Amino acid sequence: MDWLLSEPLLDAALAQISTLEQFASLESNFKVAEESGKDIPDSVRVKLGDKKQKLWVQLVQNETQSYMDKSGLGALVTAKQKWDDVHFMAEAHGVGSSIPMVSYTGLSQKELEDGMNLFYAYLASNKLSLTNPELQKQVAHAIAEAYKEVHETATGEFGGYDPFQSMVDHTPEKVRQIVEGV
């Protein structure tokens, strides 16, 4: 087990690990080494902690994006981000800051209503696939924040939308609670 403590070998092993499951396998080897009396240097612990944190963040991002793409929210978020860029550039160049979101490709009244209704239907029938409660909470928070951005802009001064009932009924807080399973 002394090879585990070789930082060049550890670096090579960590470079090959791309999932939390793979990391857990390596981490269990370190636990066995520690239980058998090996001293794990702080530098090794730091590298392990950094890798675990990066994998955790990557998993949250991947799960969030996957859920949003399957639910239809991902397409709305992407279109809204593009509208943000156009809106910002127009404002920065003095062309006007009142480009309504409703006039942007992918964000028409019908597209927003259809996308939101698809999201609400998906939300009602699909729970998060993660079993770790902390990961679930982080993914739920990220989804709720993405929804909140679209919802607040659509219902704000630059939205330009006629209100529709499903959006009125689904406040950002209510969506957060549904995603979290509260």
C-alpha positions as CSV (number, residue, x, y, z in Angstrom):
1,M,0.0,0.0,0.0
2,D,3.0,2.3,0.2
3,W,2.5,3.0,-3.6
4,L,-0.7,4.9,-2.6
5,L,1.3,7.5,-0.8
6,S,3.5,8.2,-3.8
7,E,2.3,11.6,-5.0
8,P,3.2,11.0,-8.7
9,L,1.3,7.8,-8.7
10,L,-1.6,9.4,-6.8
11,D,-1.6,12.2,-9.4
12,A,-1.8,9.7,-12.2
13,A,-4.6,7.8,-10.5
14,L,-6.6,10.9,-9.7
15,A,-6.3,12.0,-13.4
16,Q,-8.0,8.8,-14.5
17,I,-10.9,9.1,-12.0
18,S,-14.0,10.7,-13.5
19,T,-16.9,9.6,-11.2
20,L,-17.6,9.6,-7.5
21,E,-17.9,5.8,-7.6
22,Q,-14.3,5.5,-8.9
23,F,-13.2,8.0,-6.3
24,A,-14.8,6.0,-3.5
25,S,-12.9,2.9,-4.6
26,L,-9.6,4.8,-4.3
27,E,-10.6,6.4,-1.1
28,S,-11.4,3.0,0.5
29,N,-7.8,2.0,-0.2
30,F,-6.6,5.0,1.8
31,K,-9.0,4.1,4.6
32,V,-7.6,0.5,4.7
33,A,-4.0,1.9,4.7
34,E,-4.9,4.3,7.5
35,E,-6.5,1.5,9.5
36,S,-3.4,-0.6,9.1
37,G,-1.3,2.1,10.7
38,K,-0.1,4.1,7.6
39,D,0.2,7.8,8.1
40,I,-1.5,9.6,5.3
41,P,0.4,12.9,4.5
42,D,-1.7,16.1,4.6
43,S,-0.7,16.9,1.0
44,V,-2.3,13.6,-0.1
45,R,-5.5,14.4,2.0
46,V,-5.7,17.8,0.3
47,K,-5.4,16.3,-3.2
48,L,-8.1,13.7,-2.3
49,G,-10.4,16.4,-0.9
50,D,-9.9,18.6,-4.0
51,K,-10.7,15.8,-6.4
52,K,-13.8,14.8,-4.4
53,Q,-15.0,18.4,-4.4
54,K,-14.5,18.7,-8.2
55,L,-16.3,15.4,-8.8
56,W,-19.2,16.6,-6.6
57,V,-19.5,19.9,-8.4
58,Q,-19.3,18.1,-11.8
59,L,-22.1,15.7,-10.8
60,V,-24.3,18.5,-9.6
61,Q,-23.8,20.3,-12.8
62,N,-24.4,17.2,-15.0
63,E,-27.6,16.2,-13.0
64,T,-28.9,19.7,-13.1
65,Q,-28.4,20.1,-16.9
66,S,-29.8,16.6,-17.6
67,Y,-33.0,17.3,-15.6
68,M,-33.4,20.7,-17.2
69,D,-32.9,19.3,-20.7
70,K,-35.4,16.5,-20.2
71,S,-37.9,18.8,-18.6
72,G,-37.8,21.5,-21.3
73,L,-36.5,24.1,-18.9
74,G,-33.0,23.8,-20.4
75,A,-34.1,25.2,-23.8
76,L,-35.8,28.1,-22.1
77,V,-32.8,28.9,-20.0
78,T,-30.5,28.8,-23.1
79,A,-32.8,31.1,-25.1
80,K,-33.0,33.4,-22.1
81,Q,-29.2,33.6,-21.8
82,K,-29.0,34.5,-25.5
83,W,-31.6,37.1,-25.0
84,D,-29.6,38.5,-22.0
85,D,-26.6,38.9,-24.3
86,V,-28.6,40.7,-27.0
87,H,-30.4,42.8,-24.4
88,F,-27.1,43.8,-22.7
89,M,-25.4,44.7,-26.0
90,A,-28.4,46.8,-27.1
91,E,-28.3,48.6,-23.7
92,A,-24.5,49.0,-23.8
93,H,-24.6,50.6,-27.3
94,G,-27.6,52.9,-26.6
95,V,-29.9,51.1,-29.0
96,G,-32.4,50.8,-26.3
97,S,-32.9,48.7,-23.2
98,S,-36.5,47.7,-23.8
99,I,-36.1,44.7,-26.1
100,P,-38.9,42.5,-24.8
101,M,-38.0,38.9,-24.1
102,V,-41.3,37.8,-25.8
103,S,-39.9,39.0,-29.2
104,Y,-36.8,36.8,-29.0
105,T,-36.4,33.5,-30.9
106,G,-37.3,30.6,-28.6
107,L,-39.1,32.8,-26.2
108,S,-42.4,33.8,-27.9
109,Q,-45.6,33.7,-25.8
110,K,-46.4,30.3,-27.2
111,E,-42.9,28.9,-26.8
112,L,-42.6,30.1,-23.2
113,E,-46.1,28.7,-22.4
114,D,-45.4,25.4,-24.0
115,G,-42.0,25.1,-22.5
116,M,-43.2,26.0,-19.0
117,N,-46.1,23.7,-19.2
118,L,-43.8,20.9,-20.3
119,F,-41.5,21.7,-17.4
120,Y,-44.4,21.7,-14.9
121,A,-45.7,18.3,-16.2
122,Y,-42.2,16.9,-16.0
123,L,-41.7,18.3,-12.5
124,A,-44.9,16.7,-11.3
125,S,-44.0,13.2,-12.5
126,N,-40.2,13.0,-12.3
127,K,-38.2,13.1,-9.1
128,L,-34.4,13.7,-9.0
129,S,-32.5,10.5,-9.7
130,L,-29.8,11.1,-7.0
131,T,-30.1,9.2,-3.7
132,N,-27.6,11.4,-1.7
133,P,-29.7,14.0,0.1
134,E,-27.0,16.7,-0.1
135,L,-26.6,16.2,-3.8
136,Q,-30.4,16.3,-4.3
137,K,-30.6,19.5,-2.4
138,Q,-27.9,21.1,-4.5
139,V,-29.4,20.0,-7.8
140,A,-32.9,21.1,-6.7
141,H,-31.4,24.5,-5.7
142,A,-29.7,24.9,-9.1
143,I,-32.9,23.9,-11.0
144,A,-35.0,26.3,-8.9
145,E,-32.5,29.2,-9.5
146,A,-32.6,28.6,-13.2
147,Y,-36.4,28.6,-13.1
148,K,-36.4,31.7,-11.0
149,E,-34.3,33.6,-13.5
150,V,-36.6,32.7,-16.4
151,H,-39.8,33.4,-14.3
152,E,-38.6,36.7,-12.9
153,T,-37.5,38.0,-16.3
154,A,-40.6,36.8,-18.1
155,T,-42.9,38.4,-15.5
156,G,-40.7,41.5,-15.1
157,E,-40.6,44.8,-17.0
158,F,-38.7,43.4,-20.0
159,G,-40.8,40.2,-20.4
160,G,-43.6,41.5,-22.5
161,Y,-45.8,38.4,-21.9
162,D,-49.5,38.1,-21.3
163,P,-49.7,36.3,-17.9
164,F,-50.7,32.7,-18.2
165,Q,-52.2,30.7,-15.3
166,S,-49.6,27.9,-15.0
167,M,-46.8,30.5,-14.5
168,V,-48.8,32.4,-12.0
169,D,-49.5,29.2,-10.1
170,H,-45.8,28.2,-10.1
171,T,-43.8,30.7,-8.2
172,P,-40.1,30.2,-7.9
173,E,-40.5,29.2,-4.3
174,K,-43.2,26.6,-5.1
175,V,-41.0,25.1,-7.8
176,R,-38.1,24.9,-5.4
177,Q,-40.3,23.0,-2.9
178,I,-41.6,20.6,-5.6
179,V,-38.1,19.8,-6.9
180,E,-36.8,19.3,-3.3
181,G,-39.7,17.1,-2.6
182,V,-40.9,19.3,0.3
